[in-house]
Amino acid sequence: MPAPYPPVSIFGVPTDVGAGTRGASMGPEALRVAGLGEALAARGVDVVDNGDVYGPKNPWRGPVDGYRHLDEVVAWNRAVYQAASDILDAGRMPVMLGGDHCLAIGSIAAVADHCRRAGRKLRVLWLDAHTDFNTSQITPSGNIHGMPVACLCGIGPDALTGIGAHVPAIAPAQVRQLGIRSVDQDEKRLVKEHRLDIYDMRYIDEVGMKQAMEQALAGLDADTHLHVSFDVDVVDPEIAPGTGTPIPGGVNYREAQLIMEMIADTGLLGSLDIVEVNPALDARNRTAELAVDLVESLFGKSTLMRD
């Protein structure tokens, strides 16, 4: 059967500038070595690799006014925004290989602007152990990879909230977060205040992954662009050790496959981030290989042909 996907353009973003641990800068190459492009091509997807975008080196300094490396994070996200926008304008699907999760500011801002121009609705599915809704006032670390959802929702420095053409880039109501199990104390108050739709691991344990995913995907229609922001730390570190902020008790292998297969079933995937793969902390590229396996399911790989 022909793949129900637009042509895909992969681009790498080799930086860990927003993270608190070095090594995610090697994530794009780890995913390439694990065969991401070849796996998508084998599924019948028209895929090209645009190479990497570039930005400033990681200065590895402490926080200033609550932010670590703000200028560098802004520069990298502007590069991501431009790369993703160009791919979308060419009628292709952007697949961003991170890098740390701060880069989702640029990728999702580009998708949001594209959806506004096209008159389409946007849903963001945020697969992560963390809500990433910190601010400079409440962050315990100043690491901006803990702030992208807040920045996209207009809460943060103007240099980041203004990456795209519209501020805020998205509204909290457009986001569904799945697999959450680590939220800072003041961040808990903030996500409640902004009514983020969060399916944390306790909820998934109580109702099951199938029901949680059905709720997270509810309301999608043919006029919806679905953006998936996949942080590999959503998966339990027992099977995905190569990431900078591992949190025990995450999504297991079969649950992760179900997430991806249910997204694929919608036929609405329009853009993708794969972030926080850290080969320096991995064992023989195990985490990147798992990510490629899961992305194959996201692009329609399944045990049987299903209607």
N, C-alpha and C positions, 0 to 999 in steps of 0.2 A: 504494500500500500504506500502511496506517496506520503512523504512527511508533511503534516499540516502546519508547517512553520515557515516563516519568511526566511530569506537568506540571512546568515549569521556572520557578524564581524567580531572577532575576538580582539581585545587589546589589553596589554598588560600595564600595570601601574606599580613599578618596583620600589615601594617605599614603606617604611614602618614609622613614618614621622609622627603619626598620631597615637602610637602605641607606647606602652610602658616597658616592653620587652623587644629587643632587637631580633630580626630574623624574618619577619613577614615580607620584607623587601625581596626575598628570594621566592616568595610564593608563586608569582607568575611562571617562572621557569620550572618550578616543581610540577605545576599543573600541566605544562607542556610536555615535560619528560614523562609524566603519567599518561600521556596520550589523549588529552582532551579533544584537540582538533580532529585527530584520526577517529576517535569514538563517535563524534557527531557526524563526520562524513560517512561513517559506516552505517549510520541510521538514515542516510539519504538526505541529510541536511547540506545545503550549499553553504560551506563555511570557508572563510578566509581569515588569516591571522594578520592583523595590521601592525604587529610589532608592539613596542612599548611607547608610552608617553613618558616624558621626562620632566623633572623638576629639581628643586634644590636638594642638596644632601641633608641628611638628618644631623642637626647640630648637637643633639643629645645634651640639652640644657634643662634646667629646672623651670617650673612654671613662673610666668610673669603675669600678674593680675589675674591669676586663676587659669591661665592657658599655657600649655607647653607647645612651643614651636608654632605659634599662631601664624606668623607670616609664611612659613614654609607650608603649613597645611592649606592655607588659602591658595598659594601658588599651585600646589598639586591638584586641588579641587577645581581650579579654573581650567587646568589642562584636561582633567577628566570631563568636565562639562563640555568643552569644545569637542573632544574626541567622540563622546556619546552623541552630541547634537549632530555632528557631521554624519555619523552612521545612520541615525534616525532619518535625517533629511534625504539620505540616499535610498531609503526604503528597506533598510536592513535592520536586524535585531542586534543591539549592542550586548556583548557579554564581556563584562569587566573582570579581569583577573587581578585581585589585590595580592599584596598590599593589605593595609589594615582598614578597619571599617569606617574610619573618618571619611574615606573616599566616596562613600555612598552619598555624601552631601552633593558632590558634583554630578554623580550619575543620575540620582533621582531628580535633582533640579532640572537636568536636561530632559528627562522623560516627562516631567510635569509640564514644562514649557511646550514640548512637542504635543502633548495631549490637549493643551489649551488651544494651540493653533489648529489642531485637527478636530476640535469639538468633541473629544472623547473623554470618558470618565477614566479615572486612575485609581487602582487599588494597589497598595504596597503590602506585600507579605514579608514580614521581617522575621527570619528564622535565626534565633540567637539565644544564647544563655542569658543575655543582658538586655535591658530595655533601652540602653544608650540614650537616656533622657536627662543626663546631668547638665548642669550649668556651671559657670565659673564660681558662683556663690556657694554651691553645694558639693562640687567635685572633691573627692578625697585626694586626687592625684594630679589634676590638671591635664590628664591625657584626653585629647580631643576625640579619640575613637570611642569614648564613652558619652559623646554628646551629639552625634549626627542626627538622631530623630528630633531632638529638641531644636537644633539649628534649622532643620527643614521645616519645622512648625513655627519658625519665626522667633525662637527663644535662643538668643546668643549674640555674638558680636556682629555688627553690621557687615563686616568683611566676609563672614560666612553665610549669614542669612540672606545676603544679597548676591550670592553666586549666580542665581538665575535671573530671569526677567521679571519675576513676580515675588513679592514678599507678603506672607510666607509662601514658600514653594508648594507646600501641601498643608492640609488640615489634619489634626489628629484622627478625625473620623475616617480618613482614607487609609489608615494603617491598621493592620492586624499583626500582632506579635505572637509567635508560637515557640514554645520550648523554654520560656523564661524561668530562671531559677536563681538569679543573683541580681538583687536590686539594692542599691545603697539606701540608707535609712531616710534621708531627706528626699531622695529620688522617688521613694514610694509615695510620699505626699504629693509630689509634682505630677506623677502619672495619674494618680487618682483625681487630682484637681482638673487635669486636662482630659479625663475620661478616655484614656487609651484603652483599646480593646485588646486585652492580654489573655492568652491561653497559656498559663504557666504550667509547670510540671505537676503540681498538685492537681490542678483541674484535669489535665490529661490523664493522670492516674485514676481520677474519680470517674470520668465519663468515657475514657478511651480515645485513642487518636482519631478514629474514624469520625466520631461525633464532633470532636474539636475542630477537625479540618472542614467538615460540612458547615459548621458555624462560621469559620474564618473565611470560607469561600461563598457564603450566602450573599445573594443579591447581585452576583456577577451576571452580565449579559453580553451579547455580541458586540456591544458598543463600549466594552470595558477593556482597557489596557492593563494587564496584570504584570507588575514588576516584582520579581523575587530577589530579595537581598539575603543571601545565604552565607552566614558566618559559620564556619565549620565547628565552632565551639558549641553550637546547638546540639551536636552529637556527643554522646558520652565519651569522656577521654579514655576510657578503656579501649575503645576502637578508633578514636581520633586523637592521639596524643600530641600531634604536631601543631599546637596552637598556643598562643601566648597567655591566654586567660582560661585555662581549663577548670571547669566546675563539675564535680561529681554529680551523678544522678541525672544525666542527660538522656536525650532520645536514643533508643537502641537502633540496631541496624534495620530491623524489620519495620519499626515505626518510621524511620527516616525514608525507607523505600515507599511506604504508604503515602507519606507527605508528597513525595515527588510524583508518584503515580496519580494521585488525586488532582494535583495541579495539572499534570499532562492531560487528564481527562477533560478538563475545562476547554482545552484548545485555545486558551486566551493568553498564554505566556507571550509577553512582548519585549521583555528585557530582563537581564540577569546580572547580579553581582555575585562573585565567589571570592570571599575574603578571609583573612586571618589564617591562611595556611602558613605555617612556620617550619620549614625544613630543618632549621637548627635544633628544634626540639622534638623532631620526629624520629621514627625508626624505619629506615630504608624506604622513605617516601610513602609510607603507609597511609597517611592522612590525605595526601594529594590523590592517591589511587582510589581511596574511598570516595572522595569528592567527585572524581570522574565517573565512578560507578553510579553515584546518585544522580549526577547530571544526565547520564544516559537515560535513567528512568524519567527524569524531568522532560526529556525529549522523546518519550513514548515507548521506551523499552519496557516490556512486561512479559510475564510468563506465558500468557495466552493472548490471542486477539480478542479484544473486548469492544462491545458496541459503546 
